[in-house]
């Protein structure tokens, strides 16, 4: 495999094993974890940009006010995604988190249709319908909406839609995205520790908190480096490595049980994804550009 696709695959593999990392520090308050992730991601991104001598990219973003505000909004949506994902892992809902990322392409199709006025093929409509039926099965079976899966999937899809309107590189963009939130989150995390409300974490778990920036920025760096030389269709297919590994982590490592209704939900969503992938491959064969 060429270097570009290999780096993209490595990013997805790291994301797929992310539940293991969050389980290690599950005794830390989920919101403190979220704050730490934002703070240390911001710091590490600055270090990376300084090492690559690209800090000027951040300055240029602040000059472009429209780009800056879009990234600020994207950062807020990303924090919602991070927070809901951490809560899902901490409350033994890793299976729901994996469902969220299987749903993400389908949600993105709907956003493309409603917001960007993109035309959908028959296969794409079939994928949307199948995924909707799958979610409906979950609602009917449990009498409640699978909120965690929908919030994680929807927030990531909205984040992707916002980033579609931006042109900044990943690391510099993430730096700007976190800028308006770093100080309030720093104050929040400090107060939580001062009041003894940061959770029942041991000392080694607290020492792991700075690594939240590493597990965020490093996969993103791999992705931004590799995607430039990777066919976008291939990157889209490789993306399913992430939720598949999450699903395996939840069931094999942490003993989460998938009910019959959940299996039906997954089957319908997977069928919808097959429609999506086939549609993407047909577009490529017919010479149409793949959507980014």
C-alpha positions in Angstrom: 0.0 0.0 0.0 1.2 3.5 -0.9 2.3 5.9 1.9 -0.8 8.1 1.6 -3.5 5.5 2.0 -1.4 3.8 4.7 -1.4 7.0 6.8 -5.1 7.4 6.3 -5.7 3.8 7.3 -3.4 4.3 10.4 -5.6 7.3 11.4 -8.7 5.2 11.2 -7.1 2.3 13.1 -6.1 4.7 15.9 -9.6 6.2 16.0 -11.0 2.6 16.1 -9.0 1.8 19.3 -9.8 5.1 21.0 -12.4 3.5 23.3 -9.5 1.6 25.0 -7.8 4.9 25.8 -10.9 6.6 27.2 -11.6 3.5 29.3 -8.2 4.0 30.9 -9.2 7.4 32.3 -12.9 6.6 32.8 -12.6 7.5 36.5 -11.9 11.1 35.6 -15.0 13.2 35.3 -16.2 13.1 31.6 -16.4 16.9 31.3 -12.9 17.2 32.8 -11.7 14.7 30.2 -13.4 16.9 27.5 -11.8 20.1 28.8 -8.4 18.4 29.0 -8.7 17.1 25.5 -9.5 20.6 24.1 -6.7 22.3 26.1 -3.9 19.8 25.4 -5.0 19.4 21.7 -4.6 23.2 21.4 -1.2 23.2 23.0 0.1 20.2 21.0 -1.2 21.7 17.7 0.7 24.9 18.5 3.9 22.9 19.1 3.5 20.9 15.9 2.9 24.1 13.9 5.9 25.8 15.5 8.1 22.7 14.7 6.9 22.8 11.1 7.3 26.6 11.0 3.6 27.0 10.0 2.3 29.2 12.8 1.8 31.9 10.2 -1.2 29.8 8.9 -3.0 30.5 12.1 -2.4 34.2 11.7 -3.8 34.1 8.2 -7.0 32.4 9.4 -7.6 35.2 11.9 -7.2 37.8 9.1 -10.0 36.0 7.2 -12.9 36.7 9.5 -15.4 34.5 7.7 -13.0 31.6 7.9 -12.3 32.3 11.5 -16.0 32.4 12.6 -16.8 29.2 10.7 -14.0 27.4 12.4 -15.1 28.8 15.8 -18.6 27.3 15.2 -17.0 24.1 13.9 -15.0 23.9 17.2 -18.2 24.2 19.2 -19.8 21.3 17.3 -16.6 19.3 17.6 -16.7 19.7 21.4 -20.3 18.3 21.4 -19.0 15.3 19.4 -16.1 14.7 21.7 -18.2 15.1 24.8 -20.9 12.8 23.7 -18.4 10.2 22.6 -16.5 10.3 25.9 -19.9 9.9 27.8 -20.8 6.9 25.5 -17.5 5.1 26.3 -17.8 5.9 30.1 -21.3 4.7 30.3 -20.7 1.4 28.4 -22.3 2.5 25.1 -19.3 1.9 22.8 -21.6 -0.1 20.5 -23.8 3.0 20.1 -20.7 5.1 19.3 -19.8 2.6 16.6 -23.3 2.9 15.2 -22.9 6.6 15.1 -19.9 6.4 12.7 -21.7 3.9 10.5 -24.6 6.3 10.3 -22.3 9.3 9.6 -22.1 8.9 5.8 -25.9 8.6 5.5 -26.4 11.7 7.7 -23.9 13.5 5.5 -25.9 12.6 2.4 -29.0 14.1 3.9 -27.1 17.3 4.8 -25.7 17.4 1.3 -29.2 17.2 -0.1 -30.8 19.7 2.2 -28.0 22.3 2.7 -25.8 22.0 -0.3 -28.6 21.1 -2.8 -26.7 18.0 -4.0 -28.7 15.6 -6.1 -29.0 12.1 -4.7 -28.9 8.9 -6.8 -31.5 6.2 -6.4 -28.9 4.1 -4.5 -28.2 7.0 -2.1 -32.0 7.4 -1.5 -32.2 3.7 -0.8 -29.3 4.0 1.7 -31.0 6.8 3.5 -34.3 4.9 3.7 -32.6 1.7 4.9 -30.7 3.5 7.6 -33.9 5.4 8.7 -35.7 2.0 9.0 -32.8 0.7 11.1 -33.0 3.6 13.5 -36.8 3.2 13.6 -36.4 -0.4 14.7 -34.3 0.8 17.6 -36.9 3.4 18.6 -39.8 0.9 18.4 -37.9 -1.8 20.3 -36.7 0.3 23.2 -39.4 2.9 23.2 -36.7 5.6 23.1 -34.5 7.4 20.5 -30.8 6.2 20.5 -29.7 9.7 21.4 -26.0 9.1 21.9 -25.6 7.5 18.5 -27.6 10.2 16.8 -25.8 13.1 18.6 -22.4 11.6 17.9 -23.2 10.9 14.3 -25.1 14.2 13.6 -22.5 16.4 15.3 -19.6 14.8 13.3 -21.6 15.1 10.0 -22.4 18.8 10.8 -18.7 19.3 11.7 -17.8 17.8 8.3 -20.3 20.1 6.5 -18.9 23.2 8.2 -15.3 22.1 7.3 -16.4 21.6 3.7 -16.9 25.4 3.5 -13.4 26.1 5.0 -10.0 25.8 3.3 -7.6 25.7 6.2 -5.2 22.8 6.8 -6.3 20.3 9.5 -3.7 21.2 12.3 -4.0 25.0 11.9 -7.8 24.7 11.6 -8.0 22.7 14.9 -5.9 25.3 16.6 -8.3 28.0 15.6 -11.3 25.9 16.4 -10.3 25.4 20.0 -9.1 29.0 20.5 -12.3 30.6 21.9 -13.0 27.6 24.2 -9.5 27.0 25.7 -9.6 29.7 28.4 -13.2 28.9 29.7 -12.4 25.2 29.7 -9.1 25.8 31.5 -11.0 27.8 34.2 -13.6 25.0 34.4 -11.1 22.2 34.7 -9.1 24.1 37.4 -12.3 24.8 39.4 -13.3 21.1 39.2 -9.9 20.0 40.5 -9.9 22.7 43.2 -13.4 21.5 44.4 -12.4 17.9 44.3 -15.0 17.1 41.7 -12.7 15.9 38.9 -13.6 12.2 39.6 -12.1 9.4 41.6 -9.0 9.1 39.3 -5.7 7.7 40.6 -2.5 9.6 40.2 -1.4 7.7 37.0 -4.8 8.5 35.4 -4.3 12.2 36.0 -0.8 12.0 34.5 -2.5 10.5 31.4 -4.6 13.7 30.9 -1.9 15.6 28.9 -1.9 12.7 26.4 -5.5 13.5 25.4 -3.9 16.1 23.1 -1.7 13.4 21.5 -4.5 11.0 20.8 -6.4 13.8 19.1 -3.7 15.6 17.1 -1.6 12.6 16.0 -4.3 10.8 14.1 -5.4 14.1 12.6 -1.8 14.8 11.5 -1.7 11.3 9.8 -5.0 12.0 8.1 -4.1 15.4 6.8 -0.7 14.2 5.6 -2.1 11.1 3.9 -5.3 12.3 2.4 -3.5 14.6 -0.1 -2.2 11.6 -2.0 -5.1 9.2 -1.4 -8.1 8.6 -3.7 -11.1 10.0 -1.8 -13.2 7.0 -2.7 -10.6 4.7 -1.1 -10.5 6.9 1.9 -14.2 6.7 2.2 -14.2 3.0 2.2 -11.3 2.7 4.6 -13.3 4.9 7.0 -15.4 1.9 8.0 -12.4 0.4 9.7 -13.0 2.9 12.5 -16.5 1.9 13.6 -15.8 -1.7 13.0 -12.9 -1.7 15.5 -15.0 0.3 17.9 -17.8 -2.3 17.6 -15.2 -5.1 18.3 -13.8 -3.2 21.3 -17.2 -2.8 22.8 -18.3 -6.4 22.4 -15.0 -8.4 22.7 -13.0 -6.3 25.2 -15.8 -4.7 27.4 -18.5 -7.3 27.2 -21.2 -5.1 25.7 -24.1 -7.2 24.5 -25.8 -6.5 21.2 -29.5 -7.2 21.4 -31.6 -8.7 18.6 -33.1 -5.3 17.9 -29.7 -3.7 17.8 -28.5 -6.4 15.3 -31.4 -5.5 13.1 -30.6 -1.8 13.3 -27.0 -2.6 12.4 -28.0 -4.8 9.5 -30.3 -2.1 8.0 -27.6 0.6 8.5 -24.9 -1.7 6.9 -27.3 -2.3 4.0 -27.6 1.4 3.6 -23.9 1.8 3.6 -23.5 -0.8 0.9 -25.8 1.3 -1.2 -23.7 4.3 -0.4 -20.4 2.6 -1.3 -21.8 1.1 -4.5 -23.1 4.5 -5.6 -19.7 6.1 -4.9 -17.9 3.4 -6.9 -20.4 3.8 -9.8 -19.8 7.6 -9.8 -16.1 7.0 -10.0 -16.4 4.5 -12.8 -18.6 7.0 -14.7 -16.0 9.7 -14.3 -17.9 11.8 -11.8 -15.8 13.3 -9.0 -16.2 11.8 -5.5 -17.6 14.2 -2.9 -15.3 15.5 -0.3 
